[in-house]
């Protein structure tokens, strides 16, 4: 399993909301901060604007455009850049659904049709991946034709939002996994085509674009129980220790062993959530010689003890 696949598998990406929405001018909607979520909008017809809190200008969108907010940042969407907005909860309460399940709201003027979705990351260790991306990813009309399956996935999701057939929820969850990876791929492709790189945004995505660092990440992700050292990782990817450590820190935003610790704790969260292994067994599986050392590292990274995390995960699953 490649590094990005293993990372996404362990953070437990799931879909929460998918709606086909038709907004008629004039309209404006404000959205609060939604941590641990990535939001996306796919505009199929019409046009609108999106503005992330803290940004000076609104970004225009047209039919065929896709945007994703990897960190669920506060934002607003409007039919015109200077339009006043209404909180999303108020809009939800006042809008209506038609017989096919499409949500309608607005003043009755020119219409904009879009699909709205939200991915939730159950495991907080998704943060290193998300913070390596911009607050807003915009994929221009036509990029979907260059990214294998993206248009087809969006079409299937749009169809399932109004479906009443059995198995809808599980199918949409699986499509969410696919769509998220496809958007990341499309963003990288678009960055390359426009002559930009990820150099200004240290994080996991940038490190994955570097061949030597990607190999080092694969080694750590494949065998987290191995007692990796910076020197051994550097040797395994054909670099000097100093050059490897500096490049990793520059591109990933953290040192190699700091990332290894983050990955070990992430894998531990998965084992605690999905298995009945003892704490000592989990500790050994992720590279700690004792349960005590593992518990200290776990509490430092997660904020609670492994036992507390397991109980909270069990309660959440029951809910």
CORSUL-V615366 format. One record per backbone hydrogen bond with DSSP energy under -0.5 kcal/mol. CO is the residue of the C=O (numbers start at 1). NH is the residue of the N-H. Records with the same first field share a line. If there is no record, write none. Layout:
CO=NH / NH
This chain:
2=6
3=7
4=8
5=9
6=10
7=11
8=12 / 13
9=12
11=123
12=122
14=120
17=118
19=21 / 116
20=103
21=114
22=105
23=112
24=107
25=109
26=107
27=79
28=86
29=77
30=88
31=75
34=37
36=121
38=119
39=69
40=117
41=43 / 67
42=44 / 115
43=64
45=113
46=63
48=61
49=78
50=59
51=76
52=55
58=60
59=50
61=48
62=65
65=43
66=139
67=41
68=70 / 137
69=39 / 72
72=34
74=53
75=31
76=51
77=29
78=49
80=83
86=30
87=90 / 91
88=92
89=93
90=94
91=95
96=104
98=101
102=98
103=22
104=96
105=24
110=25
112=23
113=44 / 45
114=21
115=42
116=19
117=40
118=16 / 17
119=38
120=14 / 122
122=124
123=126
124=127
125=128
126=129 / 130
127=131
128=204
129=132
130=133
134=70
136=138
137=68 / 139
138=140
139=66
140=143
142=145
143=146 / 147
144=147 / 151
146=148
147=150
149=153
150=154
151=155
152=156
153=157
154=158
155=159
156=160
157=161
158=162
159=162
160=163
165=168
167=171
168=172
169=173
170=174
171=175
172=176
173=177
174=178
175=179
176=180
177=181
178=182
179=183
180=184
181=185
182=186
183=187
184=188
185=189
186=190
187=191
188=192
189=193
190=194
191=196
192=195
198=201
203=207
204=208
205=209
206=209
207=210
209=211
210=214
211=215
212=216
213=217
214=218
215=219
216=220
217=221
218=222
219=223
223=226
226=228
229=233
230=234
231=235
232=236
233=237
234=239
235=238
240=244
241=245
242=246
243=247
244=248
245=249
246=250
247=251
248=252 / 253
249=253
251=203
255=259
256=260
257=261
258=262
259=263
260=264
261=265
262=266
263=267
264=268
265=269
266=270
267=271
268=272
269=273
270=274
271=275
278=282
279=283
280=284
281=285
282=286
283=286 / 288
284=287
290=294
291=295
292=296
293=297
294=298
295=299
296=300
297=301
298=302 / 303
299=303
305=309
306=310
307=311
308=312
309=313
310=314
311=315
312=316
313=317
314=318
315=319
